[in-house]
């Protein structure tokens, strides 16, 4: 797409339409109690002690926002898609939690200073990840990115990804999304074909963040694998990792 505003409009439209079924995918909103416990422990380890002010960028339906609010943090959720934030608000109300929601692009954080900026699986959707990371540096002293190794990977993980797709087709598992991204749009996104950890950390460092570190989320990966049915459990899930910086 030739104009940045056209790309943002297309991205907003996709995620607004995806909101109705987004949480049906276990990877988007894990419901297995063991997986939820491991994620709670991961946030406790990587986020500042509560009550910290947390900005969740690309919050979607609120997996990270809700988990952080349960832990006692003061959470602001930023997302481009109003329909996604509406689902988040409904989920928060159902649990008696408070999360402040802000509609807007990820590279335009709301006014104020936060203790930490977090995101989960947002980078691949961003037209300019470097600009977003730079804007977040102006909003917080700490950064925690939650990502997954996918796309541009080695031969073993590529083979596993292919087998996962075949198992899903064989089982008739619905897609994680309501449709597919526009191919031209995906190709225009810097991380649209994968989030290799080395490229993620390089982009974070180039945006001015210091002490950039990759943290492999082995407990999350194991817990999510155990929650899968057979034979998917034998193939496993793509490795989960975090990138922290300050």
Residue pairs with C-beta under 8 A, 6 or more apart in sequence:
1 7
1 10
1 182
1 184
1 185
1 188
4 127
7 127
7 185
7 188
8 80
8 105
8 127
10 182
10 185
11 80
11 125
11 127
11 185
12 80
12 81
14 179
14 181
15 60
15 79
15 80
15 81
15 83
15 84
15 125
16 81
16 82
16 83
16 84
17 83
17 178
17 179
18 81
18 84
18 177
18 178
18 179
19 61
19 81
19 83
19 84
19 86
19 87
20 83
20 178
21 177
21 178
22 28
22 29
22 60
22 61
22 84
22 87
22 177
23 29
23 61
23 87
24 174
25 176
25 177
26 32
26 227
27 176
27 224
27 237
28 60
28 61
28 63
28 176
29 61
29 63
30 36
30 39
30 63
30 224
30 227
32 223
32 224
32 227
34 223
34 226
34 227
35 220
35 223
35 224
35 227
36 67
37 223
38 219
38 220
38 223
39 67
39 220
40 67
40 70
40 71
41 219
42 217
42 219
42 220
42 242
43 64
43 67
43 68
43 71
44 71
46 144
46 215
46 242
46 244
47 54
47 68
47 71
47 73
47 116
47 118
47 144
48 115
48 116
48 142
50 71
50 72
50 73
51 72
51 73
51 74
52 73
52 74
52 115
52 116
53 73
53 74
53 76
53 112
53 113
53 114
53 115
53 116
54 65
54 68
54 73
54 74
54 75
54 76
54 114
54 115
54 116
54 117
54 118
55 76
55 78
55 109
55 110
55 114
55 116
55 117
55 118
55 136
55 139
55 140
56 62
56 64
56 65
56 68
56 75
56 76
56 77
56 78
56 118
56 119
57 78
57 79
57 106
57 109
57 117
57 118
57 119
57 122
57 132
57 136
58 78
58 79
58 80
58 106
58 119
58 120
58 121
58 122
58 125
58 126
59 65
59 77
59 78
59 79
59 84
59 85
59 88
59 101
60 79
60 81
60 84
60 88
61 84
61 87
61 88
61 91
62 77
62 87
62 88
62 91
62 92
62 99
63 120
64 118
64 119
64 120
64 146
65 75
65 77
65 88
65 92
65 99
66 88
66 91
66 92
66 95
66 97
66 99
68 75
68 118
69 75
69 92
69 97
69 98
69 99
70 95
70 97
75 98
75 99
75 100
76 99
76 100
76 101
76 102
76 110
76 114
77 85
77 88
77 99
77 100
77 101
77 102
78 101
78 102
78 104
78 106
78 109
78 110
79 85
79 88
79 101
79 102
79 103
79 104
80 103
80 104
80 105
80 106
81 103
82 103
85 101
85 103
88 99
88 101
89 99
89 101
92 98
92 99
102 110
104 110
106 119
106 122
106 126
106 132
106 135
107 126
107 128
107 131
107 132
107 134
107 135
108 135
109 117
109 135
109 136
109 138
109 139
112 139
113 139
113 140
114 139
114 140
115 140
115 141
115 142
116 140
116 141
116 142
116 143
116 144
117 136
117 139
117 140
117 142
117 143
117 144
118 143
118 144
118 145
118 146
119 145
119 146
120 145
120 146
120 147
121 146
121 147
121 148
123 129
123 145
123 147
123 191
123 195
123 200
123 203
124 151
124 189
124 191
124 192
124 194
124 195
125 189
125 192
126 132
126 189
126 190
126 191
127 188
127 189
127 190
128 190
129 190
129 191
129 203
130 190
130 203
130 206
130 207
133 143
133 203
133 204
133 207
133 209
134 207
134 208
136 143
136 207
137 143
137 207
137 208
137 209
141 246
142 244
142 245
142 246
143 204
143 209
143 243
143 244
143 245
143 246
144 242
144 243
144 244
145 200
145 204
145 242
145 243
145 244
146 217
146 240
146 241
146 242
147 195
147 197
147 200
147 240
147 241
147 242
147 243
148 195
148 238
148 239
148 240
148 241
149 157
149 195
149 196
149 197
149 238
149 239
149 240
149 241
150 157
150 161
150 194
150 195
150 238
151 193
151 194
151 195
151 196
152 193
152 194
152 196
152 199
153 161
153 194
153 196
153 238
157 238
157 239
160 235
160 236
160 238
161 238
163 235
164 232
164 235
167 173
167 231
167 232
167 235
171 232
181 192
185 192
186 192
186 193
187 193
190 203
191 199
191 200
197 214
197 241
197 243
200 243
201 212
201 214
201 243
204 212
204 243
204 245
205 212
205 245
209 245
209 246
210 245
210 246
211 244
211 245
211 246
212 243
212 244
212 245
213 243
213 244
213 245
214 241
214 242
214 243
215 241
215 242
215 243
215 244
216 239
216 240
216 241
217 239
217 240
217 241
217 242
220 240
221 236
221 237
221 239
221 240
224 237
224 240
225 233
225 236
225 237
226 233
228 236
228 237
